[in-house]
């Protein structure tokens, strides 16, 4: 087993993982900006009636404080939480598992990886390394392999003895060994402990945890941590290799995995109309997000003069509750009319014109009055605006049987 070859080959995988991680991070940032923008608009509209009669300084201070409070959750929430579940599954179950499998094959093609396989409690107790009064076991297997007469099992484990946690780290069992050659110094260098009982070798290394946990964040710190874990894993394999006197080697070669940018991927996300049989390119998430921000800005420009007129008309019955209710109703009416009229007559809004997109029905023809009506009403479903963040087809598209396509790019029929 040559550690340098393994580390060198694994770099090809990390180039791919870094590219995909960055792509998902940009997607998470778009969601965060969208949420912060929505929160800012809500705060401004909610407090507008209250601030209209106060001084400019007080209104400015209150607005800044409330905007900070509204935006704070979007800053502190993790990318893994804010991203759609489909995206996180794609990253963790595809890219990360592929990374682990390839690295393990570089060590030996006989080593196997079984993700989230339930660990066996019996070997942990039999090792005698943690006492005999363990009350709770948690963990997952990282490597399981059968090599002739002996078997290797490596697991991440957490053990409790009542309320206090007893151990958290890396646990290794090598079964059916006859008089193993133990490298005490190598185990000590890794802060590990060992025991040999009934022809089984047990190794435990505290604080080594969360193997191959790559986070979707701006920095590559988590990827650097994984690289350190690979070096640690190679050293543990070296201890086992010396104990079993069996050489781990592999002719496996990692091929550089392809990566694609968001624009490249969008070229393949097409829409085939049912009647006209035309092939269109669906508008990407980024285009729809930009168009949404433009449309919201246009609606606010129409809303502000309208609400001032409404307030002056309702001056005699001016109360806080009626003003808030009037603001919300006015905003909903303007938003509904904005989308309904423009998409019915022009198949586009201002945002769609500027982002070079348009609305068509699934048949390929312009949407009917019924389609546009359903489309406009369904926009008021709570959190509906985020339904298309991880998909080119949002909830209001599905309900109205319409699609948003690019007008600057059209594919030929095949």
VMD Tcl script that draws the C-alpha trace (Angstrom):
set ca {
  {0.00 0.00 0.00}
  {1.48 3.32 -1.10}
  {-0.09 6.26 0.80}
  {1.29 8.83 -1.63}
  {-0.40 7.16 -4.61}
  {-3.70 7.03 -2.75}
  {-3.52 10.72 -1.82}
  {-2.49 11.71 -5.34}
  {-5.29 9.73 -6.97}
  {-7.88 11.10 -4.51}
  {-7.11 14.67 -5.62}
  {-8.95 13.99 -8.88}
  {-12.07 13.24 -6.88}
  {-11.73 16.33 -4.73}
  {-11.56 18.60 -7.79}
  {-14.97 17.23 -8.79}
  {-16.44 17.46 -5.28}
  {-15.23 21.04 -4.85}
  {-16.91 22.05 -8.13}
  {-20.22 20.47 -7.14}
  {-20.00 21.88 -3.62}
  {-19.47 25.40 -5.00}
  {-22.45 24.99 -7.33}
  {-24.76 23.99 -4.47}
  {-23.35 26.78 -2.29}
  {-24.30 29.35 -4.95}
  {-27.78 27.84 -5.01}
  {-28.05 28.15 -1.22}
  {-26.91 31.77 -1.45}
  {-29.69 32.53 -3.94}
  {-32.25 31.05 -1.55}
  {-30.83 33.07 1.34}
  {-30.90 36.32 -0.65}
  {-34.45 35.55 -1.76}
  {-35.55 34.96 1.81}
  {-33.87 38.11 3.05}
  {-35.46 40.15 0.26}
  {-38.89 38.75 1.08}
  {-38.36 39.45 4.79}
  {-37.25 43.01 4.05}
  {-40.30 43.69 1.88}
  {-42.61 42.24 4.54}
  {-41.06 44.39 7.30}
  {-41.30 47.58 5.24}
  {-44.92 46.92 4.28}
  {-45.93 45.84 7.80}
  {-44.48 48.88 9.56}
  {-45.30 51.42 6.85}
  {-48.63 52.47 8.47}
  {-46.97 52.85 11.89}
  {-44.02 54.89 10.64}
  {-45.97 57.26 8.42}
  {-46.75 59.61 11.33}
  {-43.36 59.41 13.10}
  {-40.19 61.39 12.57}
  {-37.77 60.37 9.84}
  {-35.03 59.49 12.37}
  {-37.29 57.24 14.44}
  {-38.69 55.60 11.31}
  {-35.17 54.97 10.00}
  {-33.91 53.45 13.29}
  {-36.96 51.22 13.75}
  {-36.78 50.03 10.13}
  {-33.07 49.16 10.37}
  {-33.58 47.23 13.64}
  {-36.55 45.28 12.32}
  {-34.77 44.51 9.03}
  {-31.79 43.15 10.98}
  {-34.07 40.95 13.11}
  {-35.91 39.68 10.03}
  {-32.72 38.90 8.09}
  {-30.76 37.34 10.96}
  {-32.30 33.83 10.62}
  {-31.28 33.69 6.96}
  {-27.68 34.52 7.89}
  {-27.30 31.95 10.68}
  {-29.21 29.01 9.17}
  {-26.97 26.34 7.66}
  {-26.85 25.64 3.92}
  {-27.79 22.02 4.53}
  {-31.03 23.17 6.15}
  {-31.90 25.95 3.74}
  {-31.35 23.86 0.59}
  {-34.18 21.65 -0.69}
  {-33.99 18.04 0.53}
  {-33.57 16.81 -3.06}
  {-30.38 18.85 -3.41}
  {-28.82 17.67 -0.15}
  {-29.64 14.04 -0.97}
  {-28.02 14.49 -4.36}
  {-24.86 15.82 -2.76}
  {-24.53 13.49 0.22}
  {-25.82 10.27 -1.31}
  {-24.16 10.64 -4.70}
  {-21.00 12.73 -4.57}
  {-19.87 11.89 -1.02}
  {-20.57 8.16 -1.25}
  {-18.82 8.06 -4.61}
  {-15.83 9.77 -2.99}
  {-15.67 7.24 -0.13}
  {-16.00 4.21 -2.38}
  {-13.24 5.34 -4.71}
  {-10.82 6.12 -1.87}
  {-11.48 2.74 -0.24}
  {-10.91 0.98 -3.57}
  {-7.58 2.80 -3.87}
  {-6.51 1.14 -0.62}
  {-7.79 -2.29 -1.63}
  {-10.41 -3.53 -4.04}
  {-11.45 -6.10 -1.41}
  {-12.52 -3.42 1.07}
  {-16.24 -2.70 1.06}
  {-18.25 0.32 2.12}
  {-21.72 -0.05 3.63}
  {-23.20 3.34 4.47}
  {-25.24 3.68 7.65}
  {-25.10 -0.07 8.32}
  {-26.01 -0.83 11.92}
  {-22.97 -1.49 14.09}
  {-22.78 -4.62 16.25}
  {-22.84 -3.93 19.98}
  {-21.29 -7.27 20.95}
  {-17.72 -6.61 19.66}
  {-17.68 -3.23 21.42}
  {-18.52 -4.87 24.74}
  {-16.16 -7.81 24.15}
  {-13.24 -5.46 23.52}
  {-13.23 -4.42 27.17}
  {-11.98 -0.98 26.18}
  {-15.06 0.85 27.43}
  {-16.19 -1.16 30.46}
  {-19.27 -3.37 30.65}
  {-22.01 -0.89 31.59}
  {-22.66 0.85 28.29}
  {-26.28 2.04 28.16}
  {-26.52 3.41 24.61}
  {-24.80 2.66 21.29}
  {-24.81 4.82 18.17}
  {-22.72 4.69 15.03}
  {-22.24 3.63 11.44}
  {-19.90 1.31 9.58}
  {-17.33 2.87 7.32}
  {-15.45 -0.21 6.05}
  {-16.36 -3.89 6.13}
  {-14.21 -6.45 4.34}
  {-13.59 -10.21 4.35}
  {-9.97 -11.15 3.57}
  {-9.56 -14.90 3.49}
  {-9.62 -16.01 7.11}
  {-10.02 -12.62 8.78}
  {-12.52 -9.77 8.64}
  {-12.14 -6.03 9.13}
  {-14.83 -3.73 10.42}
  {-14.29 0.00 10.95}
  {-17.01 2.13 12.51}
  {-17.72 5.58 13.86}
  {-19.31 5.09 17.27}
  {-20.74 7.02 20.19}
  {-21.18 5.33 23.57}
  {-23.00 6.50 26.68}
  {-22.93 5.34 30.28}
  {-26.09 6.92 31.61}
  {-26.15 10.64 30.89}
  {-22.42 11.28 30.33}
  {-20.96 10.27 26.99}
  {-18.34 7.57 27.41}
  {-16.63 7.59 24.01}
  {-16.88 9.21 20.60}
  {-14.51 8.22 17.85}
  {-13.24 5.49 15.53}
  {-13.50 1.77 16.39}
  {-11.82 -1.10 14.52}
  {-12.27 -4.86 14.82}
  {-9.98 -7.35 13.05}
  {-11.34 -10.88 13.54}
  {-9.68 -14.34 13.46}
  {-6.10 -13.23 13.99}
  {-3.40 -15.57 15.29}
  {-0.67 -13.80 17.26}
  {-0.84 -10.40 15.53}
  {2.17 -8.14 15.43}
  {1.05 -5.01 17.24}
  {2.68 -1.69 16.38}
  {2.32 -0.02 19.77}
  {4.12 3.15 18.75}
  {1.93 3.72 15.68}
  {-1.22 3.29 17.80}
  {0.16 5.64 20.46}
  {1.00 8.26 17.82}
  {-2.69 8.26 16.81}
  {-3.83 8.56 20.48}
  {-5.36 5.10 20.21}
  {-5.79 2.14 22.55}
  {-5.96 -1.56 21.69}
  {-6.87 -4.97 23.07}
  {-6.44 -8.53 21.80}
  {-8.98 -11.13 22.94}
  {-10.15 -14.45 21.52}
  {-8.15 -13.96 18.29}
  {-9.75 -10.55 17.73}
  {-7.84 -7.27 17.62}
  {-9.72 -4.19 18.85}
  {-8.57 -0.61 18.19}
  {-10.18 2.63 19.38}
  {-9.22 6.17 18.44}
  {-11.03 9.00 20.28}
  {-12.08 12.30 18.70}
  {-11.88 10.95 15.14}
  {-15.43 11.46 13.93}
  {-17.67 12.64 11.09}
  {-15.65 10.93 8.40}
  {-16.08 12.34 4.88}
  {-18.58 14.97 6.04}
  {-18.22 17.64 3.35}
  {-20.24 20.76 4.07}
  {-21.84 23.01 1.48}
  {-20.09 26.22 2.44}
  {-17.96 28.92 0.84}
  {-14.65 27.70 2.26}
  {-13.01 24.33 1.61}
  {-12.31 23.71 5.30}
  {-14.49 20.59 5.43}
  {-12.71 19.19 2.36}
  {-9.35 19.82 4.04}
  {-10.66 17.94 7.09}
  {-11.59 14.98 4.87}
  {-8.08 14.94 3.42}
  {-6.67 14.77 6.97}
  {-9.09 11.91 7.71}
  {-7.83 10.04 4.65}
  {-4.27 10.31 5.97}
  {-5.46 9.03 9.35}
  {-7.36 6.15 7.71}
  {-4.28 5.16 5.71}
  {-2.23 5.04 8.93}
  {-4.85 2.81 10.59}
  {-4.86 0.54 7.55}
  {-1.06 0.44 7.88}
  {-1.40 -0.79 11.48}
  {-3.80 -3.50 10.35}
  {-1.55 -4.38 7.42}
  {1.36 -4.92 9.82}
  {-0.79 -6.86 12.30}
  {-2.23 -9.22 9.71}
  {0.97 -9.43 7.68}
  {-1.17 -9.10 4.58}
  {-0.36 -6.46 1.98}
  {-3.17 -4.16 0.92}
  {-2.78 -3.06 -2.66}
  {-4.97 -2.16 -5.60}
  {-4.63 -1.57 -9.32}
  {-7.73 0.62 -9.19}
  {-7.33 3.96 -10.97}
  {-9.72 6.83 -10.34}
  {-10.99 8.51 -13.46}
  {-11.46 12.25 -13.28}
  {-15.18 12.71 -12.85}
  {-16.99 15.26 -15.01}
  {-18.51 18.40 -13.58}
  {-20.96 20.74 -15.19}
  {-21.84 24.36 -14.64}
  {-25.42 25.43 -14.05}
  {-25.64 26.94 -17.53}
  {-24.40 23.70 -19.15}
  {-26.91 21.65 -17.21}
  {-29.77 23.98 -18.15}
  {-29.23 23.18 -21.84}
  {-30.56 19.68 -21.20}
  {-33.59 20.73 -19.16}
  {-36.05 20.90 -22.02}
  {-39.81 21.09 -22.40}
  {-41.62 19.22 -25.17}
  {-45.05 20.65 -25.98}
  {-47.91 18.16 -26.28}
  {-49.65 19.51 -29.41}
  {-47.19 21.64 -31.38}
  {-44.36 19.13 -30.69}
  {-41.88 21.97 -30.25}
  {-38.82 21.61 -28.03}
  {-38.07 24.55 -25.71}
  {-35.44 25.16 -23.05}
  {-36.95 25.72 -19.61}
  {-35.94 28.92 -17.84}
  {-33.25 28.19 -15.25}
  {-33.68 28.84 -11.53}
  {-31.34 31.83 -11.67}
  {-33.34 33.50 -14.48}
  {-36.60 32.96 -12.65}
  {-35.15 34.35 -9.43}
  {-33.92 37.53 -11.16}
  {-37.28 37.91 -12.92}
  {-39.06 37.52 -9.58}
  {-37.04 40.32 -7.99}
  {-37.78 42.63 -10.95}
  {-41.52 41.85 -10.76}
  {-41.61 42.46 -7.00}
  {-39.93 45.83 -7.54}
  {-42.48 46.73 -10.21}
  {-45.37 45.73 -7.93}
  {-43.98 47.90 -5.12}
  {-43.72 50.89 -7.46}
  {-47.41 50.47 -8.25}
  {-48.28 49.80 -4.61}
  {-46.76 52.87 -2.94}
  {-48.81 55.58 -4.69}
  {-51.90 53.40 -4.49}
  {-51.66 52.85 -0.72}
  {-51.09 56.56 -0.12}
  {-54.34 57.27 -2.00}
  {-56.14 54.56 0.01}
  {-54.85 56.01 3.30}
  {-56.07 59.49 2.40}
  {-59.49 58.09 1.47}
  {-59.70 56.13 4.77}
  {-58.49 59.03 6.91}
  {-61.72 59.29 8.88}
  {-61.77 55.65 9.95}
  {-58.03 55.42 10.45}
  {-57.09 52.69 12.94}
  {-54.02 50.49 13.11}
  {-55.90 47.27 12.30}
  {-57.80 48.72 9.35}
  {-54.64 50.27 7.93}
  {-52.74 46.96 8.08}
  {-55.69 45.12 6.54}
  {-56.01 47.75 3.83}
  {-52.28 47.49 3.07}
  {-52.38 43.71 2.67}
  {-55.54 43.71 0.56}
  {-54.19 46.49 -1.67}
  {-50.90 44.67 -2.16}
  {-52.63 41.37 -3.02}
  {-54.95 43.05 -5.53}
  {-52.10 44.88 -7.26}
  {-49.93 41.72 -7.39}
  {-52.82 39.65 -8.77}
  {-53.74 42.21 -11.42}
  {-50.08 42.69 -12.39}
  {-49.50 39.02 -13.15}
  {-52.97 38.29 -14.49}
  {-53.20 41.16 -17.01}
  {-49.62 40.99 -18.30}
  {-49.44 37.21 -18.66}
  {-52.90 37.04 -20.26}
  {-52.19 39.74 -22.86}
  {-48.41 39.49 -23.40}
  {-47.53 36.04 -21.94}
  {-44.82 37.89 -19.99}
  {-44.26 40.28 -17.14}
  {-41.61 43.00 -16.94}
  {-39.28 40.57 -15.22}
  {-39.82 37.92 -17.89}
  {-39.20 40.40 -20.71}
  {-35.89 41.51 -19.19}
  {-34.77 37.92 -18.52}
  {-35.93 36.80 -21.99}
  {-38.52 34.28 -20.83}
  {-42.21 33.76 -21.50}
  {-45.18 31.64 -20.42}
  {-46.71 28.93 -22.60}
  {-49.24 26.22 -21.91}
  {-48.16 22.57 -21.96}
  {-49.84 22.26 -25.37}
  {-47.42 24.80 -26.83}
  {-50.03 27.52 -27.42}
  {-50.45 30.74 -25.39}
  {-52.11 30.12 -22.02}
  {-55.88 30.45 -21.83}
  {-57.73 32.79 -19.46}
  {-58.37 29.83 -17.12}
  {-54.68 28.91 -17.08}
  {-53.56 32.45 -16.27}
  {-56.25 32.82 -13.60}
  {-55.14 29.63 -11.81}
  {-51.53 30.67 -12.23}
  {-52.11 34.10 -10.68}
  {-54.21 32.82 -7.76}
  {-51.81 29.98 -6.88}
  {-49.00 32.48 -6.36}
  {-50.62 33.38 -3.02}
  {-50.14 29.87 -1.62}
  {-47.78 30.22 1.40}
  {-44.10 29.68 0.48}
  {-45.11 28.87 -3.10}
  {-42.47 31.25 -4.44}
  {-39.74 28.86 -3.27}
  {-41.18 25.77 -4.96}
  {-39.17 26.35 -8.14}
  {-35.81 27.02 -6.46}
  {-34.68 23.42 -6.95}
  {-36.86 22.79 -9.99}
  {-37.56 24.60 -13.23}
  {-41.27 23.82 -12.79}
  {-42.83 25.52 -9.77}
  {-46.13 24.85 -8.03}
  {-48.03 27.58 -9.90}
  {-46.69 26.08 -13.16}
  {-47.95 22.61 -12.29}
  {-51.37 23.76 -11.08}
  {-51.99 25.93 -14.17}
  {-50.39 23.42 -16.61}
  {-48.04 26.08 -17.93}
  {-44.27 26.37 -18.32}
  {-41.78 29.25 -18.35}
  {-39.38 28.93 -21.28}
  {-36.48 30.90 -22.69}
  {-37.19 33.09 -25.71}
  {-33.52 33.51 -26.65}
  {-32.84 29.79 -27.12}
  {-34.88 27.16 -28.91}
  {-33.85 23.61 -29.75}
  {-34.58 21.88 -33.00}
  {-36.92 18.92 -33.04}
  {-35.19 15.56 -33.02}
}
mol new
graphics top color blue
foreach p $ca { graphics top sphere $p radius 0.5 }
foreach p [lrange $ca 0 end-1] q [lrange $ca 1 end] { graphics top cylinder $p $q radius 0.2 }
display resetview
